[in-house]
């Protein structure tokens, strides 16, 4: 079962957050929290709090054991950038970008949950439905082709009849 936790609009650059995430990526959550508490980086604190929150979610909401959890993914995406201006020489202004991050953590106990099974069932159902739809469209195309062939034959017969009538008229006129 996957347990997710997100911290959005964290006022630290995602590049700096990724450095901390890379340091704890392959650790189990308990060890990651210990490592993060000893790191001097500013981004270590929100990441540690986020992992602790995900652990608490797993224990309280999903009744999972802390020892069974593993970090499945750690991601720091870019949030909105706050733009400020700084005066420069000769009356110019330079832009200051205050970057924000969206940090997300996914913890897993390694077991496949029923939600994942339901998703797989839905995918197979949609695949079967799409196959059925394709079959129906092929049937419709073949019927349309057959109808077109019949119409072409009828059109040929009508043309032949008109030509025969014209030939008869021209022979009568002579």
C-alpha positions in Angstrom: 0.0 0.0 0.0 1.3 3.5 -0.9 1.1 6.3 1.6 1.5 9.8 0.2 2.4 13.2 1.9 3.0 16.5 0.2 4.4 19.8 1.3 3.5 22.6 -1.2 4.9 26.1 -1.6 8.0 25.5 0.5 10.1 28.7 0.2 13.3 26.8 -0.8 14.7 26.3 -4.3 13.9 22.8 -5.7 17.5 22.4 -6.7 18.6 22.8 -3.0 15.9 20.4 -1.8 16.9 17.7 -4.3 20.4 17.7 -2.8 18.9 16.7 0.5 16.5 14.2 -1.1 19.3 12.5 -2.9 21.1 12.0 0.4 18.2 10.0 2.0 16.6 8.5 -1.1 17.5 4.8 -0.5 17.2 4.7 3.3 14.3 3.5 5.2 12.1 6.2 6.7 13.4 5.9 10.3 17.0 6.2 9.3 16.2 9.0 6.9 14.6 11.0 9.7 17.7 10.6 11.9 20.0 11.6 9.0 17.9 14.7 8.2 17.8 15.8 11.8 21.7 16.0 11.7 22.0 17.8 8.4 22.8 21.5 8.4 20.9 22.3 5.2 17.8 24.5 5.5 15.8 22.1 3.3 16.5 19.2 5.7 13.9 20.4 8.2 10.8 20.5 5.9 11.8 17.1 4.3 12.2 15.5 7.7 8.8 16.9 8.8 7.2 15.6 5.6 8.6 12.1 6.1 7.5 12.1 9.7 4.0 13.1 8.5 3.9 10.3 5.9 4.9 7.8 8.7 2.2 9.1 10.9 -0.4 8.9 8.0 0.7 5.3 7.5 0.4 4.4 11.2 -2.9 6.2 11.9 -4.9 6.1 8.7 -3.7 2.8 7.2 -2.7 0.8 10.3 0.8 0.0 8.9 3.8 -0.7 11.0 6.7 1.8 11.0 9.3 -0.9 10.6 7.7 -2.3 7.4 7.7 1.1 5.5 10.1 2.0 2.8 10.6 5.1 0.8 9.2 4.5 -2.6 9.8 8.0 -4.1 11.0 11.4 -3.1 10.3 14.2 -5.5 10.9 18.0 -5.4 9.0 19.8 -8.1 9.1 23.5 -8.9 6.4 25.7 -7.4 5.5 29.2 -8.4 8.3 31.7 -8.5 7.9 35.0 -6.6 9.4 37.8 -8.5 11.0 40.9 -6.8 13.1 43.8 -8.2 16.4 45.1 -7.0 17.8 48.5 -8.0 21.0 48.4 -10.1 23.4 50.9 -11.6 22.3 53.6 -14.0 18.6 53.4 -13.0 18.2 49.8 -14.1 16.4 47.1 -12.2 17.3 43.4 -11.9 14.8 40.7 -11.1 15.2 38.5 -8.0 13.5 35.1 -8.3 12.3 33.6 -5.0 11.7 30.0 -6.0 9.3 27.7 -4.2 9.1 23.9 -4.1 6.4 21.2 -4.0 7.9 18.2 -2.1 6.2 14.8 -2.2 7.0 11.6 -0.5 5.5 8.1 -1.2 6.1 5.4 1.4 5.3 1.8 0.7 5.0 -1.4 2.7 5.7 -3.5 -0.4 2.3 -5.1 -0.5 -0.2 -4.7 -3.3 -3.3 -3.1 -2.0 -6.9 -3.6 -3.2 -7.0 -0.1 -4.8 -4.1 -1.1 -7.1 -6.0 -4.3 -7.9 -9.1 -2.3 -8.7 -7.1 -0.1 -11.0 -5.7 -3.1 -12.8 -9.2 -4.5 -13.2 -10.4 -1.2 -14.6 -7.5 -1.1 -17.0 -8.3 -4.6 -18.3 -12.0 -3.7 -18.6 -11.1 -0.6 -20.6 -8.8 -2.7 -22.8 -11.6 -5.2 -23.4 -14.1 -2.4 -24.1 -11.7 -0.7 -26.5 -11.2 -4.1 -28.3 -15.0 -4.5 -28.6 -15.3 -0.9 -29.9 -12.6 -1.6 -32.5 -14.5 -4.8 -33.6 -17.8 -2.9 -33.9 -16.1 -0.2 -36.0 -14.6 -2.8 -38.2 -18.0 -4.4 -38.7 -19.5 -1.0 -39.5 -16.7 -0.3 -42.0 -17.2 -3.7 -43.7 -20.9 -3.0 -43.9 -20.3 0.4 -45.3 -17.9 -1.1 -47.9 -20.4 -3.7 -48.8 -23.1 -1.0 -49.2 -20.7 0.9 -51.4 -20.1 -2.1 -53.5 -23.8 -2.7 -53.9 -24.4 0.9 -54.8 -21.6 0.8 -57.3 -23.1 -2.3 -58.9 -26.5 -0.7 -59.0 -25.0 2.4 -60.5 -23.3 0.3 -63.2 -26.5 -1.5 -64.0 -28.4 1.8 -64.3 -25.6 3.2 -66.6 -25.8 0.0 -68.8 -29.6 0.3 -69.1 -29.3 4.0 -70.1 -26.6 3.1 -72.7 -28.8 0.3 -74.1 -31.7 2.8 -74.3 -29.5 5.3 -76.1 -28.3 2.6 -78.5 -31.9 1.6 -79.2 -32.9 5.3 -79.8 -30.0 5.8 -82.2 -30.8 2.6 -84.1 -34.5 3.7 -84.4 -33.5 7.1 -85.7 -31.5 5.6 -88.5 
